[in-house]
Amino acid sequence: MKVKSLSIKDFNQFKDFELDLTYPAGHPKAGLPLDKVCIIGQSGTGKTSLLVFIKMALDFLEKQDNLITLHSPLPLTRLITGQPEKTILTINNTLIKEDRIAISNQPGTRLSNLQRITHNFLQKAIFGYIYYPAYLIDSYKESDKQEILSANESEGFMAVDLSLYDAPKYWNRILEKIQKYQEVEIQKRIELSEILQNPNISLEELNQARQKFGKWFTENFNPLEDLANNFLDDILRKFNLRTRKKLSFNGKEDLGNIKIETLQGIEVPLNAWSTGTKHLIFSILPLYGIKPEKKLLLFDEPERSLYPDIQTEIID
């Protein structure tokens, strides 16, 4: 899902505002919506407003029981009571090609108060976004009980506003999976150790025990290995850090933790993590867990506490 253009009649700082978000003429993808857009400007110029505008529009669409038919020969220009010139955004995705979503934005009209219309549409369309507020860690609500679902767990429209989710809860959800795996791993190691210490065991029985232990490792998903190899370590290397994947068990407190170490193998305790590192990990964990496809990613002030090349890596 990509936004091809914005056409805002009246919203916050923007009056009769047009924004083309397509590749320019001469580019191999000329006319197609941009894969990535970076909005740069001074404080108060409306960068956040543009992200919130897109977010509000998609939230509004999600709340509609029914929308205009997907098979209409005309673009989606009369979604409510608006005219084509009042279109607010043009969306591209795998099922909709260059259709315009028009919402009446008369003075004093709020998107949340607009009337509903008819025809099943969202069931066939692919809408969704993940919104990162400017102050991600500060904006988490400890009392919020919502769960962040993966793309596979969420059907149809998927809206994830990370200001509405509790970072520690999501962190703990991942840690619980790691702990369950490590508890079973320790039990398997104890069982193998007991067999190895048995003086009466035959060589054949010993080999069978080792093969059984190896088979368990091969057949069971290791959440920490997956997190490190397929996501986290690619980012942490920018800080000359990596995930400690080897299980070192000295006590119960060692279970269910994501430990970070230097490339030389020296552990970096949680209380020594920099603000930038914490912000980075809290930022990317939802992407790892949700594994979004065909969704808009809306980052407000992505450069906060981080180097631009690292933010580029996250976006990529």
N, C-alpha and C positions, 0 to 999 in steps of 0.2 A: 504494500500500500504506500502510495506516494502522493504528496500534494503538488499539483502542477501549477496552480496560481491562486492568489488571494485577491479578492475584489471587495473592499470594505467600504460601505457607505458611511457608517458613523459608529465608531467604537473607540472609546477612550481618546487617545491622541490622534486617531486616524479619521480623516474625513475624505471621502471620495478617493480612497487609496487603492492603487493597483500594483501588484507585485507578480512578475513573471518568474516562475521557478523552473524554467526549462533550459536545456543546453542550447547555446547560441548557434547560429548558422555557421556551417563549416566544421562543426564538431561531429564526430562519428555518430553521436546520439542526438543530433540536432532535433529540437522539437519535443524530445522526451523529457519527463520530469527528472530533476536532479536527484542523484542518489544521496548526496549530503549537502546541507545548506548551513553556512556559518553566518549568523547575523551579528554585525559589529557596529557599535555606536556608543556615544557617551551615555552616562547615567541619565535616566529619565526620558530617553528618546523613544521608548516603546518596545524594546527587545523582548522583555517578558510579556508584554501585552499581546504580541503576535503569537507567542506560544500558548498563552492562556486562551486566546481567541480560537485557535485550532482545537484546543482541548475542549472548550465549551461547545463548539459546533459538533464535535463527535459525540460528546456527552448527550447533547440534545437529540441527535439522531438515534442514539442507543435507547433513549426513553420513549421513542415513538412505537406504538403498537404495530403500525403498518405504514409503509411508504409507497411511493409511486412504483409502478411495475418496472422490473429490470428490462423487459422486452419492449418498452415504449420506443417508438421511432424517434422521439424527440429527446434532447438532453433533459436532465432533471432540473428544469427551470421554474417549475411551479410547485415546489415542495409544500409551501404553505400559501401565502398570498403574495409572495414577492414576484418581481419581474426579472427578466434575464439580467438587466443592468445592476440588479441588487444581489447578484450571486456572491456568496462569501468565500467559497473555496471550490477548486476543481480537483477531483480525486481520480487517481489512476490506480487500479489494481488488476489482478489477474482476470477478474470477471467484468470489470467496468472499464471501458476505454474512453477517457477524456469526457466523462460526464460531469456536469456542473450541479452542485448542490446549492440551491437558492433558498434562503430563509428571509422572510420579511423582517427588516430591521428598521421599522418606523421609529421616530423619536419617542423615547419612553418605553419602548418594547424590549423586554428582556428575553433572551433565548429560552430561558427556563419556563416562560409563561406562554409560549406560542402554542396554538391549537394543534391537535393531532390530526392526521390525515389517513387515507386508506390505501391499502394494498401491501401485501407481504413483500418485504424487500430485504431486510437485514438477514433473513434466513439464508439468502443466496449470496449476499455480499460479504466481503472480507474487510471489516473495519476493526480498528483497535489502535491503542497507543500505550506507551510507557512514558510517564512524565516525571522528570527529575527536577524538583524545586531547587532554587539557588542555594539554600542552606539545608542540605539534605539531612545531615545528622540532627541539627537543631529542630527540624520540623517534624520529626517522628513523634507520634502520639503514643505515650505509654499505655493509655487506657483503651486504645483501639484494638478490637478483637478480630479484625478482618484477617483473612489468610491470603497470602499471595499464591495464586495457583500457577501451575505450569501451563504452557500453551496446550498441552494434551489434556489437561484437566478442565480447561475452560472451553465451553462450546459457544460458537458464534462470536458475538462482539466481546472484545476483551479490553477493558480499560484499567490501567494500573497507575494510580496517582501515588507516588511514593511518599508524599507528605501525609498520607492517610494510614500508613503502615508502620508498625513498630519494628525498628531495625533489630533489636535484641531477639525478638520473637522469630524473625526470619533466620537470623544467625543461629539460634538454638535449634531450629528445625533441621538445619544442615548438620549441626553438631550431634543431634540425636541419632541420625543415620550413621554417622562416623562411629559413635560410641557403641551402637548395637553390633556393628561389624567387628570392632576391636574386641568386644567382650567374647564373641564367638571365636575370634582368632586366638585369643589367650587360652581359651578352653581347648582348642585344637592343639596348641603348642604343649599344654600340660599333658594331654593324652599321649602325644608323641614322646615327650620326655619320659613319661612313666614306662613306656614300652622300651625305650633305649636303655633305661636303667635296670631292666629285667635281665638278670644273668642267664636265665633259662630260655630266652627267646631264640628261635632259629634265625638264620640269615634270610631265609625265605619270608618269614613273618616280619622281619625287620624291613625288608624291601617293600613288602605289601603295605606296611604302615606308612612308609615314606611316600609311596605312590598315592595312597589315599589322602595324605596331607597335601601333596602337590596338586591333586585333582580338585580338592576343595578350593585352593587358591585360584586355580584356573577357572572354575565354574562359577565362583561367587563374585559379584560386583563389589569392588572396593571403592566406596564413595570418596575417600581421601585421595587415592591415586587418580581417580577421574577428575576431581576438582583441580589437582595440581597439574596433571599432564595436559589436560584439555582446556584449561582456562587460566588458573591463577598464576602459574609460574611464568607464563609468557609476559605477564604484566610485572610481576615482582622482579624479574631480571633487570628491569629498567632501574631498580633501586639496588642492584647487586644483592638481591635476596632470593630466596626460594622457599617452598613449602617443605617442612621436615616430614618425609613420608615413612621413615622407619619407626616402628613402634618401640618406644622406650618406656617400659612400665616399672615405675618405682612406687606407685600408689594409685588409688582410685582417681585422684585429681588429674592423672595423666591421660585418662580415657576421655574420648569425646572432645578433643581440643584440636584446633588448627594451629600448629606451631610453625613459626617462621624462623629461618636461620640464614646466616650469611652464606655466600658461595663457598666459604672455607669450612662450613659446618658448625659455626658458633651460633647457638640459639639466641634469638632476640625476643625477650619476654614482652608480653602484651603491654605492660606499663612503660616500656621503652619505645613503643611504636610512635612515630611522629603523627601529627594531625593529618598531614597529607596522606600517609599510608593508611590510616584508619578510614579516612574519607574515601580513598580509592577502593578499599576492600568492601565497604558498605555500598559503594556505587555499583560495583560489578557483580556482587553476589546475586542480586535479583536477576540480572541478565543470564547468569549461569543456571539459576534455578528455573526460570521461566522458559528459557530457550525460545524467544519470540521469533516468529516467522511472519513476514508480510505485515508487519506492524510499524507504526511511526514511533520513533524514539525522539522525545522532546527534552533536550538538555538545557536547563537555564544556568548560565555561568559555569560551563563545564571546566573552565580553567582554574577554578578556585582551589588553592593549595597544591596545585599540581603543575608539572611542566607541560607545555603544549604538545611535545612529541608523545608523552604518555597518554594525554587525552585523545590524540589522533589514533593511537593504538586501540584504545577502548572503543572509540566509535567504529573503527574498522572491524 
